[in-house]
Amino acid sequence: MLRVSVIYGTGMSDISNLFSVSLNSPIVSIRCESNWGTVPLSIIKKNNLQISFLNRHHSINNHITPPHSIKHRGNIHAVASFSPDIIISINSVGSISSELKPGEIGLASDIIDFTEYAWSFHDIIAHHSDRTSNFDTKAIEIVSEVLKQIQGSEATRLIVAQCNGPQFESPAEINALEILGAEAVNMTLGPESRLISELSIPHVSILCSSNWASGKNPKGSKIVIDHKEVENTSGSMNKIVLECINYLIMNYQV
């Protein structure tokens, strides 16, 4: 049986329902208890496939938990509790590089994360997990194949900078990150990739460009970033993301 865990966020609230319809298989909702809170998961089973979906911004009152308040350890513990063969994170990013324009999908190749908080499952006894290859090469190649068919060119592979949010970054911060080598910016991939690395589970990050990073809009460096527009742009890509997940499932051998 192939076991897949999907983590999603901004604009992707329909992804589990779309997947359920595509498989003609019902969703089973469960709650996973952990030392870091209770995490709701949606589970779909079909033949030799089990796939779980987690909204990283979940809350007990149906509000959207802001990125700086997400309990990442609880989330990753929950998705890992099903012993997935691969974890797919869907991450909305702001584009720094013109190689990935808003409305397009790319893949994470590496990450820059100098944020203050150190995410780890190991607070008592030191555990230094290797992060030489943060993202699974085999999964990247497979998803890149289908994106080439959909978008007409090979998926851009980007270095993603982690920022805490919840505010969007300033133009000066984006310029500094670009000098360091960042090509996109995000508020959740850093903690998730760090914790997944401690569990040695293959991980691929599908990047949905929802906006130009601050100061990088080619129509004008003073154009503001509108959160509602970011959500709408991300939501417009959910069917393509679904195709990526389906193609990866069909071609990922364990």
C-alpha positions in Angstrom: 0.0 0.0 0.0 1.2 3.5 -0.9 0.7 5.9 2.0 0.8 9.7 1.2 0.4 12.7 3.5 -0.6 16.0 2.1 -0.2 19.3 3.9 -2.0 22.3 2.5 -2.9 25.9 3.4 -3.8 29.2 1.7 -6.4 28.8 -1.0 -6.4 25.0 -1.0 -9.3 24.2 1.3 -11.1 22.2 -1.5 -8.2 19.9 -2.3 -9.3 16.9 -0.2 -12.9 17.2 -1.6 -11.6 17.3 -5.1 -9.4 14.3 -4.5 -12.3 12.4 -3.0 -14.4 13.1 -6.1 -11.6 12.1 -8.4 -11.2 8.7 -6.6 -15.0 8.3 -6.0 -14.0 7.5 -2.4 -15.4 9.0 0.8 -13.5 11.1 3.3 -13.1 9.9 6.8 -12.4 12.6 9.4 -10.3 11.8 12.4 -8.5 13.7 15.2 -4.9 12.8 16.1 -3.8 13.5 19.7 -0.3 14.6 20.4 1.8 16.3 23.0 1.3 19.5 20.9 -2.5 19.5 20.6 -5.2 17.7 18.7 -4.9 17.7 14.9 -7.8 17.1 12.5 -7.0 14.9 9.5 -9.0 13.8 6.4 -8.3 10.3 5.3 -9.2 8.7 1.9 -8.6 5.0 1.1 -8.9 3.4 -2.3 -7.5 0.0 -3.3 -3.8 0.1 -2.4 -3.7 3.9 -1.6 -4.1 5.7 1.7 -3.9 9.5 1.6 -4.3 11.9 4.5 -4.9 15.7 4.2 -4.0 18.3 6.8 -4.9 22.0 6.7 -1.9 23.5 8.5 -4.0 26.5 9.5 -6.6 24.4 11.4 -8.1 25.7 14.7 -10.8 24.5 17.1 -13.1 27.5 16.2 -12.7 27.2 12.4 -10.6 30.4 12.3 -7.5 30.5 10.2 -4.5 30.1 12.5 -1.8 32.6 11.4 1.5 31.2 10.4 3.4 32.4 13.4 1.0 30.6 15.7 0.9 27.2 13.9 1.8 24.2 16.2 4.1 22.6 13.6 5.2 19.8 15.8 1.6 18.7 16.3 1.0 18.9 12.6 4.0 16.9 11.5 3.6 14.3 14.3 0.0 13.8 13.0 0.9 13.3 9.3 3.8 11.1 10.3 1.7 8.9 12.5 0.4 7.1 9.4 3.9 6.1 8.4 3.7 7.9 5.0 6.0 6.9 2.1 6.1 10.5 1.2 4.9 13.9 2.5 3.7 16.4 0.0 3.5 20.0 1.2 1.6 22.6 -0.8 3.1 26.0 -0.1 1.9 29.4 -1.3 4.9 31.5 -2.1 5.7 35.1 -3.1 7.9 35.1 -6.2 11.3 36.9 -6.0 12.6 35.4 -9.2 10.9 36.1 -12.6 11.4 32.4 -13.3 8.2 31.7 -11.4 5.3 34.1 -12.0 2.1 34.4 -10.0 -0.3 31.7 -11.1 2.5 29.3 -11.9 3.7 26.2 -10.0 7.2 25.3 -9.2 9.1 23.0 -6.8 11.4 23.7 -3.9 15.0 22.7 -4.3 16.4 24.0 -1.1 15.5 26.4 1.7 17.1 29.3 3.6 15.8 29.5 7.2 17.5 31.8 9.7 14.4 32.4 11.7 14.8 32.7 15.5 12.7 29.8 16.7 14.3 26.3 16.5 11.7 23.7 15.6 12.6 20.2 16.8 11.0 17.1 18.3 14.2 16.8 20.5 14.2 19.4 23.3 16.0 17.3 25.9 18.6 15.1 24.1 20.3 16.6 21.1 19.5 15.1 17.7 21.2 16.7 14.7 19.3 15.6 11.6 21.0 15.9 8.2 19.5 18.4 5.8 21.9 18.1 2.8 18.9 17.0 0.6 15.8 18.5 2.1 13.5 17.4 -0.8 13.1 14.0 -2.4 14.8 13.9 -5.8 12.6 11.1 -7.2 9.4 13.0 -6.3 10.7 16.2 -7.8 11.5 14.5 -11.1 8.0 12.9 -11.3 6.1 16.1 -10.5 8.3 18.1 -12.9 7.2 15.8 -15.7 3.5 16.5 -15.2 4.1 20.2 -14.8 6.0 20.3 -18.0 2.9 18.8 -19.7 0.6 21.3 -18.0 2.6 24.5 -18.1 4.6 23.9 -21.2 8.0 24.1 -19.6 9.9 22.2 -17.0 9.0 23.2 -13.4 11.2 25.9 -12.0 13.1 24.6 -9.0 13.6 27.3 -6.4 15.4 28.1 -3.2 12.7 29.3 -0.7 13.3 31.7 2.1 11.5 31.1 5.4 9.9 34.2 7.1 7.8 34.1 10.2 4.9 36.3 9.1 2.1 37.0 9.6 3.0 40.3 7.9 4.3 40.2 4.3 8.0 41.1 4.0 9.3 44.6 3.3 11.1 45.3 0.0 14.4 45.7 1.9 14.0 42.2 3.4 13.2 40.7 0.0 16.3 42.4 -1.5 18.4 41.0 1.3 17.0 37.5 0.9 17.6 37.7 -2.9 21.2 38.5 -2.3 21.5 35.4 -0.1 20.1 33.3 -3.0 16.4 33.1 -2.3 14.0 32.9 -5.3 10.7 32.7 -3.4 9.5 33.5 0.1 7.1 31.5 2.3 5.9 31.5 6.0 5.6 27.7 6.7 8.0 25.5 4.8 10.9 26.1 7.1 9.5 24.5 10.3 7.8 21.7 8.3 11.0 20.8 6.4 13.1 20.9 9.6 10.7 18.6 11.5 10.3 16.2 8.6 14.1 15.9 8.3 14.2 14.6 11.9 11.8 11.8 10.9 13.7 10.9 7.7 10.5 10.8 5.6 10.8 11.7 1.9 9.3 15.2 1.3 8.4 17.2 -1.8 7.2 20.8 -1.7 4.8 22.0 -4.5 5.2 25.8 -4.7 2.2 27.8 -5.8 3.2 31.4 -6.6 0.3 33.6 -5.4 2.0 37.0 -5.7 5.1 38.9 -6.4 7.2 39.4 -3.3 7.2 42.9 -2.0 8.9 45.3 -4.4 9.3 42.7 -7.2 6.1 43.4 -9.2 7.3 44.2 -12.7 4.3 46.6 -13.0 5.7 48.8 -10.2 7.8 48.3 -7.1 5.2 50.2 -4.9 2.3 47.9 -5.8 0.9 46.5 -2.5 0.2 42.8 -1.8 -3.5 42.1 -1.2 -4.2 39.1 1.0 -7.5 38.3 -0.6 -5.9 38.4 -4.0 -3.2 36.0 -2.7 -5.9 33.6 -1.6 -7.8 33.8 -4.9 -4.6 33.2 -6.9 -3.7 30.2 -4.8 -7.2 28.8 -5.1 -7.1 29.0 -8.9 -4.3 26.5 -8.9 -5.9 23.7 -6.9 -6.9 21.5 -9.9 -3.3 21.6 -11.2 -2.0 20.7 -7.8 -4.5 17.8 -7.8 -3.1 16.6 -11.1 0.4 16.8 -9.6 -0.6 14.7 -6.6 -2.4 12.1 -8.8 0.6 11.8 -11.2 3.0 11.4 -8.3 0.9 8.7 -6.7 0.7 6.8 -10.0 4.4 6.9 -10.6 6.0 6.9 -7.1 7.4 3.5 -6.4 8.5 2.5 -2.9 
